Amino acid sequence: MRKQRGFTLVELILALLISAILAGIVIEIIAGPIKSYFWVTQRAFLVQEAELALDILEKEINQALPQTIVTTVAPNRQSVAFNKIIDTGFANGDNKEVTSFIVLTKLDESIQNDKTVWINVPDNRDPNKLYQAKFIKQQNVAHVVLNEKVFLKQNKDPFMFHVVSELITYYCDAKDHELSRLENKESALINNQIKACHFDKAKDQHPIVFVNLEVKSLSKEPITLVRPVYVGDPL
């Protein structure tokens, strides 16, 4: 009976090497699309998260009192701060120097409850200044009582004033990689994903704030989103 011949050690080693090479090629072919899928999915998630944060920021800057917008640059922190317009009304003053005036238009009920608010009026000395004030009702007539004297531009003609929010600040922290909003208390909009951000205020017929966000991604290059945000109605 003929003796059967087996594989030599060299043949086994060659077979294993060829199998390993073929397995590597197959894995690379399969892994490529899988990596691309995860990269695209993560990128879409990060872009969506950044877009949502930009939507919140844009909505508030749209309502900002233009002269209150301030952008600051620090080594690890960039920010944009402003006071948002809550309501706008018209009023009459008895003379140019006043500490109170009569409101001619109806304002939001939340304002007219003896609550201290910030307002902007056409002051001859400083038109950009904000004053603390209270809205009170006397004989069903709404009055604004200021914490200091205002020098009005007009005498007996109606003038426009704005009721504004407390100072709102959006800032990026390069160390913590966060985009946060601060008004009385802090809230993070994006956690551990921000590489850098920039806020630039452009002076035009309608003020614009350019917001630039750089978001970390799986690739070496960050995802960059740029959005021009109009202050008020650009039309």
C-alpha positions, 0 to 999 in steps of 0.5 A: 500500500502506498504511503500518503505524503503530508504537507511539509513545514515550509508549505504550511508556513507559506499557506499561512502567510498567503492566508494572512495576506488574503485575510488582511486584504479582505479586512481592509476592503470591508473596514474601509466602508465601515470607517467611512460610515462612522466618520460620516455619521459622526461628522453629521452629528457634530455638524447638527449639534453645532448648527443647533447651537448657532440657531440659538445664538442667532435667534438671540443676536437677532433681538440684540440692542445693536449698541450693546454688542461687544466682542472680546478676545482672550488667549483661551476665551472668545466671547460676544455679549449683548442685551436682548430687546424684550419690548419696545414702547413709546413715552412722553416726558414732561421736560428734558430732564426726567426721572420718570415718564408716562408710557403711551403703548401697552407693554408685556404684562411681565414687565409691568409688575413693579419689576426692576428692568433695564431700559434704553432711552434717547439720552443726550449725554449717552444714547447707548447707556442703559438705566435701571427702571420700574414700571408702575401704574398710577390711576391706570396709567403706566409710568416708568420710574428711573434710578437716575435722571435722564436728559431726553433729546426731545421735550414733549414729543413722544420718544421710543425706548427699549426694555432689554434683558440682563447681559447675555454672554456666549463664550468659547473655552479653549481648555474645556472645548465648550461653547456656553451661554451665560445669563445669571447662570451658565449653560453649556451648548456644546461640550468637549467638541469645540476646538476654537471659535471667533466672534467678529462684529462688522459695522454696516448699515445693519450690524452683523456678527460673524460667528466662526466655530471649529468643531473637533472631528475624527479626521485631523482637520476640524469641521468649520462652520461660519455664519453671518448673524444680522442684528435686527431685521436686515430687510 
